[in-house]
Amino acid sequence: MIEVRVSENGMLAEVGIYPEEGEKIDVAAIREALQLEGIQAGIEGSVIESMVKNEIYGQFMTVAKGKEAVNGTDGRYDYHFVTEEENKIPRIREDGSVDYTKAITNVNEGDLLVEYHPHTAGSYGYNVFATMAAPVKGVELPPLLCKGVRKEENKYFAEKNGYVTMQDKTIVIMDVLDINGDVDQTVGDLDFNGDIRVHGSILSGMSVKAQGSVIVDGVIENAKVMAHKDILVGKGIHGQGETVIQAEGNLSANFIDHAMVSVDGDINLNYAVSSIIVAEGKVTAKGKHGSIVGGKVIATAGIEAERYGNDAEIPTKIYVGVSQKKQKQLHSCKKKLKELEEQIAGFKSNNVPELISRMLTDVKAEIWELENQRRGEKSSPIIIHSAIYPGVKCYLNDVEAFDISGRSGIELRNINSRVVCKRIGRFSEAEVEEVVTPVNAEIVAQNKPRVLAIDDDVRMLRTINEMLKNDYYVSVTKSGQEARNFLAHKKVDLILLDYMMPYENGVEVLKSLRANKDTNKIPVIFLTGLDDKKKILECLSLKPAGYVVKPVESQKLLRKIKAVLGGAEQKQ
């Protein structure tokens, strides 16, 4: 007897020989048995012959194998220069200092920049029944966009000398002004519509302006350097108090010493000494020294360094979380608003020129937008890896931090107008996400009833804000104490109060509010997931304005609030 069995996926067939007494089984008999089972492909005749010749009985052997389909490969580009993503990663030298210039790729006309490898279709497979299996074809990538680059078949070549970069998936050869030495009086001041590459230093008294980036192999002395894109300095900025550096992109330098620096992006450096540094992005001081000593550093997106200050306790100020650019815009708008209001005061109320009236509306809208952006800014960190010395003062969103000198491995953040300190990386996602309408924010040009939500669950506060923000001005607090502090300075039309909270539950909080003559008339709606009848009765005994069970339904909550408030106006 010949027994044939096939794997579930049809890719393997096995044969077992169990001859009856006096039965002679040959190769032809086995092949016939396979044919009867429909097995046609991948048959291994040598195995069948071996089974017959060596009289391998009573065990199964694989006699046919299918072939898996081989999927195709996607098209890919091989870059012969450092791409935008690689450019973002500074390189640490063996001595611990940071190299910011190796990523610059200058090219000559005719240089190969990119080579494209097309996709492959793959190869078909089959099972032992000769059923074909189609491969998955690779994906072809679209051609790269080019500027200053020519394409020949699957290769891209530089059309001119310059600096190659990737901008929004476009290969660009930037026109580069190469200075093969120092920028000094023999070269003169520079104002170039492109990138400037200085293979030496920019010496004292010189001015360098570029519509692109400025790349300096050496140092920048007491000079003025401005770029519409990035500034990269191989060694550092060695100023004398009058050095001015401005970039609309990022700045990288080994050190910044006695200089005034302002950038719209990030700043990466090894150390900074007695400088005024302003960044709309983040300031990072890492490397062998990794320190900020003296002066003032302001960064909207946060500051990270190994050390702050030194043993001499040199005064050092660190600010995060407030955009200086938006502050200036806001100040300018408020000044303009005052001027327009003074103009309008000279007209009768029904005789204000349409142009001035429209300008007034536009300025108010811009002020509201800027204020709204400030309220929506994330909690930016101050990160201290190794040490912070006495003499250093830290400010987060204009709130001064407590004395943390002598600490290390910590991170400071402003959470709801309170400075919080934790070990690096210990802040939860909920804490560092956008703060839901901070309790100390001022509302501009709105006339909505004020609702205060009190709940220790940040996610619930965020949900309430999303439900109500179109109809109400929502403030949030996470405890009874925070709520009482808030209510000491602001009046609200309604309170949404959770029952289950640490330290004080909702009933205790409501009793404290009822005991205060300034808050005892505020209507309160309980929001809670309680199903304990005794506790529910305890809440109701205080005669709240309403009671909504979690999970809260948006429309149900809105109906309840409208029923309580009616036509309530915003309190000031």
C-alpha positions as CSV (number, residue, x, y, z in Angstrom):
1,M,0.0,0.0,0.0
2,I,1.2,3.5,-0.8
3,E,-0.1,6.4,1.3
4,V,0.2,10.0,0.1
5,R,-0.3,13.1,2.3
6,V,-0.1,16.8,1.4
7,S,0.6,19.7,3.7
8,E,-2.3,22.1,4.4
9,N,-0.8,24.8,2.2
10,G,-0.1,22.4,-0.7
11,M,3.6,23.1,-0.6
12,L,4.8,19.6,0.5
13,A,3.8,16.1,-0.5
14,E,5.0,13.0,1.5
15,V,4.8,9.3,0.7
16,G,4.8,6.3,3.0
17,I,5.2,2.7,1.7
18,Y,3.4,-0.1,3.6
19,P,3.7,-3.2,1.3
20,E,1.5,-6.2,1.9
21,E,2.9,-9.7,2.0
22,G,4.6,-10.5,-1.3
23,E,3.8,-7.1,-2.7
24,K,6.5,-5.4,-4.8
25,I,6.3,-1.6,-5.0
26,D,8.3,0.2,-7.7
27,V,9.0,3.8,-8.8
28,A,6.2,3.7,-11.3
29,A,3.6,2.7,-8.7
30,I,4.6,5.6,-6.5
31,R,4.4,8.1,-9.4
32,E,1.0,6.7,-10.3
33,A,-0.2,7.2,-6.7
34,L,1.1,10.8,-6.8
35,Q,-0.7,11.4,-10.1
36,L,-4.0,10.1,-8.7
37,E,-3.7,12.7,-5.9
38,G,-3.2,15.4,-8.5
39,I,0.5,16.0,-7.6
40,Q,2.3,17.3,-10.7
41,A,5.0,19.8,-9.7
42,G,8.2,19.7,-7.7
43,I,8.5,15.9,-7.7
44,E,11.9,14.7,-6.5
45,G,12.6,11.5,-8.5
46,S,15.8,10.8,-6.6
47,V,14.0,10.5,-3.3
48,I,11.4,8.1,-4.8
49,E,14.1,6.0,-6.3
50,S,16.0,5.9,-3.0
51,M,12.8,4.8,-1.1
52,V,12.3,1.9,-3.6
53,K,16.0,0.9,-3.8
54,N,16.6,1.0,0.0
55,E,13.2,-0.4,0.8
56,I,12.3,2.5,3.1
57,Y,9.0,1.2,4.5
58,G,6.8,2.5,7.3
59,Q,7.9,6.1,7.3
60,F,6.9,9.2,5.4
61,M,9.4,11.0,3.2
62,T,9.0,14.3,1.3
63,V,8.8,13.5,-2.4
64,A,7.5,16.8,-3.8
65,K,8.1,20.4,-2.9
66,G,6.4,23.6,-4.2
67,K,8.1,26.9,-4.6
68,E,7.2,30.0,-2.7
69,A,6.5,33.2,-4.7
70,V,9.3,35.8,-4.2
71,N,7.8,39.3,-3.7
72,G,9.3,42.1,-5.6
73,T,11.4,44.9,-3.9
74,D,10.4,48.5,-3.8
75,G,12.3,51.1,-5.7
76,R,14.9,53.0,-3.7
77,Y,17.2,56.0,-3.9
78,D,20.9,55.8,-3.0
79,Y,22.1,59.3,-1.9
80,H,25.8,60.3,-2.3
81,F,25.4,63.2,0.0
82,V,24.2,63.8,3.5
83,T,20.4,64.2,3.5
84,E,18.2,66.5,5.5
85,E,17.4,63.9,8.2
86,E,21.1,63.0,8.6
87,N,22.0,66.7,8.8
88,K,19.9,67.0,12.0
89,I,22.2,64.7,14.0
90,P,25.4,66.4,15.3
91,R,28.5,64.2,15.4
92,I,30.5,63.7,18.6
93,R,34.3,63.8,18.0
94,E,36.7,61.5,19.9
95,D,37.6,64.3,22.4
96,G,33.9,64.7,23.3
97,S,33.4,68.0,21.3
98,V,30.6,68.3,18.8
99,D,31.2,68.5,15.0
100,Y,28.5,70.5,13.2
101,T,30.3,70.9,9.9
102,K,30.9,67.4,8.5
103,A,27.3,67.2,7.2
104,I,28.0,70.0,4.7
105,T,28.3,68.5,1.2
106,N,29.8,70.7,-1.5
107,V,29.6,69.3,-5.0
108,N,31.2,70.1,-8.4
109,E,29.5,70.1,-11.8
110,G,29.0,66.6,-13.0
111,D,29.1,64.9,-9.6
112,L,26.8,61.9,-9.1
113,L,24.3,62.9,-6.4
114,V,21.6,60.2,-6.4
115,E,21.1,56.8,-8.1
116,Y,17.7,55.2,-8.4
117,H,17.3,51.4,-8.2
118,P,13.9,50.5,-9.9
119,H,11.4,48.2,-8.3
120,T,11.4,44.5,-9.1
121,A,8.4,42.4,-10.1
122,G,9.4,39.3,-8.1
123,S,9.0,35.7,-9.3
124,Y,6.0,33.3,-9.4
125,G,5.7,30.3,-7.2
126,Y,3.7,27.1,-7.4
127,N,2.4,24.3,-5.1
128,V,2.7,20.6,-5.7
129,F,-0.6,20.6,-7.6
130,A,1.1,23.0,-10.1
131,T,-1.2,25.9,-9.1
132,M,0.7,29.2,-9.7
133,A,1.2,31.8,-6.9
134,A,1.6,35.4,-7.9
135,P,4.2,37.6,-6.2
136,V,3.5,41.0,-4.8
137,K,5.2,43.6,-7.0
138,G,7.4,46.2,-5.6
139,V,6.4,49.8,-5.5
140,E,7.9,52.2,-7.9
141,L,8.9,55.6,-6.4
142,P,8.2,58.9,-8.3
143,P,11.1,60.8,-9.8
144,L,12.8,63.3,-7.5
145,L,12.2,67.0,-8.2
146,C,15.4,68.8,-9.1
147,K,16.8,72.3,-9.1
148,G,20.3,72.8,-10.5
149,V,20.4,69.0,-11.1
150,R,20.1,67.0,-14.4
151,K,18.6,63.5,-14.7
152,E,20.1,60.9,-17.0
153,E,18.0,57.7,-16.9
154,N,18.2,56.6,-13.2
155,K,21.0,58.9,-12.2
156,Y,21.0,62.5,-11.0
157,F,24.1,64.8,-11.6
158,A,25.0,68.3,-10.4
159,E,24.6,70.9,-13.1
160,K,26.9,73.4,-11.3
161,N,29.2,73.8,-8.4
162,G,27.5,74.4,-5.1
163,Y,26.0,73.0,-1.9
164,V,23.6,70.1,-2.3
165,T,20.6,69.7,0.0
166,M,17.2,68.2,0.1
167,Q,14.3,70.6,0.6
168,D,10.8,69.1,0.7
169,K,11.9,66.1,-1.3
170,T,13.5,68.3,-3.9
171,I,17.3,68.0,-4.7
172,V,18.6,71.6,-4.8
173,I,22.1,72.8,-5.7
174,M,22.4,76.0,-3.7
175,D,24.6,78.8,-5.1
176,V,27.4,79.1,-2.7
177,L,29.8,82.0,-2.2
178,D,33.1,80.3,-1.2
179,I,35.6,82.3,0.8
180,N,38.8,80.4,0.8
181,G,40.1,82.1,4.0
182,D,39.0,84.7,6.5
183,V,36.4,87.3,6.0
184,D,38.4,90.4,6.9
185,Q,39.0,93.9,5.5
186,T,40.6,92.6,2.4
187,V,37.4,90.7,1.5
188,G,34.9,93.3,2.8
189,D,31.4,93.0,4.1
190,L,29.3,90.3,2.4
191,D,25.6,90.4,1.3
192,F,24.9,87.4,-0.9
193,N,21.7,86.0,-2.4
194,G,22.5,82.4,-1.5
195,D,24.7,80.4,0.9
196,I,28.1,81.7,2.1
197,R,30.8,79.2,2.9
198,V,33.8,80.6,4.8
199,H,36.7,78.2,5.0
200,G,38.4,80.4,7.6
201,S,36.9,82.8,10.3
202,I,34.7,85.9,10.2
203,L,36.9,88.5,12.0
204,S,36.0,91.5,14.1
205,G,34.2,94.4,12.6
206,M,32.9,92.5,9.6
207,S,29.2,92.0,8.4
208,V,28.0,88.9,6.7
209,K,24.4,88.6,5.3
210,A,23.1,85.6,3.4
211,Q,19.7,84.8,1.8
212,G,20.6,81.2,2.4
213,S,22.8,79.7,5.1
214,V,26.2,80.8,6.5
215,I,28.7,78.1,7.1
216,V,32.0,79.0,8.9
217,D,34.8,76.5,9.4
218,G,36.6,78.6,12.0
219,V,35.2,81.2,14.5
220,I,33.0,84.2,14.4
221,E,34.7,87.1,16.2
222,N,33.1,90.5,17.1
223,A,31.0,90.6,13.9
224,K,27.5,90.7,12.7
225,V,26.2,87.6,10.9
226,M,22.6,87.2,9.6
227,A,21.1,84.4,7.6
228,H,17.6,83.7,6.2
229,K,18.3,80.0,6.9
230,D,20.8,78.2,9.1
231,I,24.2,79.3,10.6
232,L,26.7,76.6,11.2
233,V,30.0,77.4,12.9
234,G,32.7,74.7,13.1
235,K,34.5,76.2,16.1
236,G,32.5,78.8,17.8
237,I,31.4,82.4,18.4
238,H,34.1,84.4,20.2
239,G,32.4,87.8,20.7
240,Q,33.4,90.8,22.7
241,G,29.9,91.9,23.8
242,E,28.9,93.5,20.5
243,T,28.7,90.3,18.4
244,V,25.2,89.9,16.8
245,I,24.1,86.6,15.3
246,Q,20.6,86.2,13.7
247,A,19.2,83.2,11.9
248,E,15.7,82.4,10.6
249,G,16.6,78.8,10.8
250,N,18.8,76.8,13.2
251,L,22.2,77.6,14.7
252,S,25.0,75.1,15.5
253,A,28.3,76.1,17.1
254,N,30.9,74.5,19.4
255,F,30.6,77.5,21.8
256,I,29.0,80.9,22.2
257,D,31.0,83.4,24.2
258,H,29.9,87.0,25.0
259,A,27.6,87.3,22.1
260,M,23.9,88.2,21.3
261,V,22.2,85.4,19.4
262,S,18.7,85.2,18.1
263,V,17.2,82.4,16.0
264,D,13.8,81.3,14.8
265,G,14.7,77.6,15.1
266,D,16.9,75.5,17.4
267,I,20.3,76.1,18.8
268,N,22.8,73.2,19.3
269,L,26.1,74.0,21.0
270,N,28.7,72.6,23.4
271,Y,28.8,75.5,25.9
272,A,27.7,79.1,26.3
273,V,29.4,81.8,28.4
274,S,27.9,85.3,29.4
275,S,25.7,85.5,26.3
276,I,22.2,86.6,25.5
277,I,20.6,83.7,23.6
278,V,17.1,83.7,22.2
279,A,15.5,80.7,20.3
280,E,12.0,80.2,19.2
281,G,12.8,76.5,19.2
282,K,15.0,74.5,21.7
283,V,18.5,75.2,23.1
284,T,20.6,72.1,23.6
285,A,24.1,72.3,25.2
286,K,25.7,68.9,25.1
287,G,29.1,67.4,24.4
288,K,32.3,67.4,26.5
289,H,31.4,70.6,28.4
290,G,27.7,70.9,27.8
291,S,27.2,74.0,30.0
292,I,25.5,77.4,30.2
293,V,27.3,79.9,32.4
294,G,26.3,83.5,32.9
295,G,24.1,85.7,30.8
296,K,20.5,84.9,29.7
297,V,19.1,82.0,27.6
298,I,15.5,82.1,26.4
299,A,13.9,79.2,24.5
300,T,10.3,78.8,23.6
301,A,10.5,75.0,23.2
302,G,12.8,74.2,26.2
303,I,16.4,74.1,27.3
304,E,18.6,71.0,27.9
305,A,22.2,71.1,29.2
306,E,24.6,69.1,31.2
307,R,25.4,71.9,33.6
308,Y,24.0,75.4,34.5
309,G,26.2,78.0,36.1
310,N,29.5,77.2,37.9
311,D,31.3,77.2,41.3
312,A,31.8,81.0,41.1
313,E,27.9,81.4,41.2
314,I,27.9,83.7,38.2
315,P,24.3,85.0,37.7
316,T,22.6,83.0,35.0
317,K,19.0,83.3,33.9
318,I,17.1,80.6,32.1
319,Y,13.6,81.2,30.5
320,V,11.4,78.7,28.6
321,G,7.9,78.5,27.3
322,V,7.2,82.1,26.2
323,S,7.8,83.0,22.6
324,Q,9.7,86.3,22.3
325,K,8.6,86.7,18.7
326,K,4.9,86.4,19.7
327,Q,5.4,88.6,22.7
328,K,6.7,91.4,20.4
329,Q,3.8,90.8,18.0
330,L,1.3,91.0,20.9
331,H,2.9,94.2,22.2
332,S,2.8,95.7,18.8
333,C,-0.8,94.8,18.3
334,K,-1.8,96.2,21.7
335,K,0.0,99.4,20.9
336,K,-1.9,99.6,17.5
337,L,-5.2,98.9,19.3
338,K,-4.6,101.8,21.7
339,E,-3.8,104.1,18.8
340,L,-7.0,103.1,16.9
341,E,-9.2,103.5,20.0
342,E,-7.7,107.0,20.5
343,Q,-8.6,107.8,16.8
344,I,-12.1,106.5,17.2
345,A,-12.6,108.6,20.4
346,G,-12.5,111.6,18.1
347,F,-15.5,110.5,16.1
348,K,-19.2,110.2,17.0
349,S,-20.2,106.6,17.6
350,N,-22.2,106.4,14.3
351,N,-19.6,108.3,12.2
352,V,-16.5,106.1,12.5
353,P,-14.8,105.6,9.1
354,E,-15.3,102.1,7.8
355,L,-11.6,101.6,7.2
356,I,-10.7,102.4,10.9
357,S,-13.6,100.2,12.1
358,R,-12.3,97.3,10.0
359,M,-8.7,97.8,11.2
360,L,-9.9,97.8,14.8
361,T,-11.8,94.5,14.3
362,D,-8.7,93.0,12.6
363,V,-6.3,94.0,15.4
364,K,-8.7,92.7,18.1
365,A,-8.9,89.4,16.2
366,E,-5.1,89.2,15.9
367,I,-4.7,89.9,19.7
368,W,-7.2,87.2,20.4
369,E,-5.3,84.7,18.2
370,L,-2.0,85.5,19.8
371,E,-3.4,85.1,23.3
372,N,-5.1,81.9,22.2
373,Q,-1.8,80.5,20.9
374,R,0.0,81.4,24.2
375,R,-2.7,79.5,26.1
376,G,-2.3,76.5,23.8
377,E,1.5,76.3,24.0
378,K,2.9,73.1,25.4
379,S,4.7,72.9,28.8
380,S,8.3,73.4,27.7
381,P,11.0,71.7,29.9
382,I,14.3,72.8,31.5
383,I,16.4,69.6,31.7
384,I,19.4,69.4,34.0
385,H,21.6,66.3,33.4
386,S,24.7,66.8,35.6
387,A,24.5,69.9,37.8
388,I,22.9,73.3,38.5
389,Y,24.8,75.8,40.7
390,P,23.7,78.6,43.0
391,G,23.2,81.8,41.1
392,V,21.1,80.2,38.4
393,K,17.4,81.3,38.2
394,C,14.9,79.4,36.1
395,Y,11.6,80.7,34.8
396,L,8.9,78.6,33.1
397,N,6.1,80.5,31.3
398,D,7.0,83.5,33.5
399,V,6.8,81.5,36.8
400,E,10.1,81.4,38.8
401,A,11.2,78.0,39.9
402,F,12.2,77.2,43.4
403,D,15.9,76.8,44.3
404,I,17.1,73.6,42.7
405,S,20.9,74.2,43.0
406,G,22.9,71.0,43.6
407,R,20.3,68.8,41.9
408,S,21.0,66.6,38.8
409,G,19.1,64.3,36.5
410,I,15.9,66.4,36.8
411,E,13.4,68.0,34.5
412,L,11.3,71.1,35.3
413,R,7.9,71.9,33.7
414,N,5.1,74.4,34.3
415,I,1.9,72.5,34.8
416,N,-1.1,74.7,35.2
417,S,1.0,77.7,36.4
418,R,2.9,75.6,39.0
419,V,6.5,74.5,38.5
420,V,6.9,70.8,38.9
421,C,10.2,68.9,39.2
422,K,10.7,65.2,38.4
423,R,13.5,62.9,37.3
424,I,14.2,63.1,33.6
425,G,11.6,61.3,31.5
426,R,9.1,60.9,34.4
427,F,6.5,63.3,33.3
428,S,3.4,61.5,32.0
429,E,2.1,62.2,28.5
430,A,-1.0,63.8,30.0
431,E,1.1,66.3,31.9
432,V,3.2,67.4,28.9
433,E,0.3,67.6,26.4
434,E,-1.4,70.9,25.7
435,V,-2.8,72.3,28.9
436,V,-6.6,72.6,28.7
437,T,-7.3,76.3,29.1
438,P,-5.0,77.2,32.0
439,V,-6.8,78.6,35.0
440,N,-4.9,81.9,34.9
441,A,-5.6,82.6,31.2
442,E,-7.4,85.8,30.3
443,I,-10.1,85.6,27.6
444,V,-10.1,88.3,24.9
445,A,-13.1,89.5,22.9
446,Q,-15.4,86.7,24.1
447,N,-18.7,86.9,26.0
448,K,-19.3,83.4,27.2
449,P,-20.5,82.1,30.5
450,R,-17.6,80.7,32.6
451,V,-17.6,77.1,33.7
452,L,-15.0,75.7,36.2
453,A,-14.4,71.9,36.0
454,I,-12.9,70.3,39.1
455,D,-11.6,66.7,38.5
456,D,-8.3,64.9,39.3
457,D,-8.5,63.1,35.9
458,V,-6.6,65.1,33.3
459,R,-8.2,63.1,30.5
460,M,-11.7,63.9,31.9
461,L,-10.8,67.6,32.0
462,R,-9.7,67.5,28.4
463,T,-13.0,65.8,27.4
464,I,-15.1,68.4,29.2
465,N,-13.2,71.2,27.5
466,E,-13.8,69.6,24.1
467,M,-17.5,69.2,24.9
468,L,-18.1,72.8,26.1
469,K,-15.5,75.0,24.5
470,N,-17.8,76.2,21.7
471,D,-20.4,77.5,24.1
472,Y,-18.6,78.3,27.3
473,Y,-15.2,79.6,28.6
474,V,-13.9,76.5,30.4
475,S,-11.3,76.7,33.2
476,V,-10.0,73.5,34.9
477,T,-8.5,72.6,38.2
478,K,-7.4,69.2,39.6
479,S,-8.3,69.6,43.3
480,G,-10.5,71.5,45.7
481,Q,-7.5,73.6,46.9
482,E,-6.6,74.6,43.3
483,A,-10.3,75.5,42.7
484,R,-10.4,77.7,45.9
485,N,-7.2,79.5,44.8
486,F,-8.7,80.2,41.4
487,L,-12.1,81.4,42.7
488,A,-10.3,83.8,45.0
489,H,-9.4,85.8,41.8
490,K,-12.0,84.9,39.3
491,K,-15.8,84.5,39.3
492,V,-17.6,81.7,37.5
493,D,-21.2,81.0,36.5
494,L,-21.1,77.2,37.1
495,I,-19.0,74.5,38.7
496,L,-18.7,70.9,37.4
497,L,-17.5,68.8,40.4
498,D,-16.2,65.3,40.5
499,Y,-16.9,63.2,43.7
500,M,-14.0,60.8,43.7
501,M,-10.8,62.8,44.3
502,P,-7.8,62.3,46.6
503,Y,-7.4,64.5,49.8
504,E,-10.9,66.0,49.4
505,N,-13.9,64.3,47.8
506,G,-16.6,66.3,46.0
507,V,-18.9,66.6,49.0
508,E,-16.1,68.1,51.1
509,V,-15.1,70.5,48.4
510,L,-18.8,71.7,48.0
511,K,-19.1,72.1,51.7
512,S,-16.0,74.4,51.7
513,L,-17.5,76.4,48.9
514,R,-20.8,76.8,50.6
515,A,-19.0,78.0,53.7
516,N,-17.5,81.0,51.8
517,K,-19.8,84.0,51.2
518,D,-18.1,84.6,47.8
519,T,-18.7,81.2,46.4
520,N,-21.8,79.9,48.3
521,K,-24.2,81.0,45.5
522,I,-22.4,79.3,42.6
523,P,-24.5,76.5,41.1
524,V,-22.8,73.1,41.2
525,I,-23.4,70.0,39.0
526,F,-21.9,66.8,40.2
527,L,-20.1,64.7,37.5
528,T,-19.2,61.2,38.8
529,G,-19.3,57.5,38.1
530,L,-20.7,56.6,41.6
531,D,-23.2,53.9,41.8
532,D,-23.3,53.7,45.7
533,K,-26.8,54.8,46.7
534,K,-25.6,56.1,50.1
535,K,-23.0,58.3,48.5
536,I,-25.4,59.6,45.9
537,L,-27.8,60.6,48.6
538,E,-24.9,62.3,50.4
539,C,-24.3,64.4,47.3
540,L,-28.0,65.2,46.8
541,S,-28.4,66.2,50.4
542,L,-26.3,69.3,49.6
543,K,-28.9,70.3,47.0
544,P,-26.6,70.7,44.0
545,A,-28.0,72.2,40.8
546,G,-27.7,68.9,39.0
547,Y,-26.2,65.4,38.9
548,V,-24.7,63.7,35.7
549,V,-23.4,60.2,35.8
550,K,-20.2,59.2,34.0
551,P,-19.4,58.4,31.2
552,V,-20.7,61.8,30.3
553,E,-22.8,62.3,27.2
554,S,-22.0,65.6,25.5
555,Q,-25.6,66.6,24.6
556,K,-26.9,65.5,28.0
557,L,-24.3,67.7,29.8
558,L,-25.0,70.7,27.6
559,R,-28.8,70.4,28.2
560,K,-28.2,70.2,32.0
561,I,-25.9,73.3,31.9
562,K,-28.3,75.3,29.8
563,A,-31.1,74.4,32.1
564,V,-29.1,75.7,35.1
565,L,-27.6,78.8,33.6
566,G,-30.3,80.0,31.3
567,G,-29.1,83.3,29.9
568,A,-26.2,83.8,32.4
569,E,-23.6,86.4,31.3
570,Q,-19.9,86.0,31.7
571,K,-18.5,87.3,35.0
572,Q,-15.5,89.6,35.1
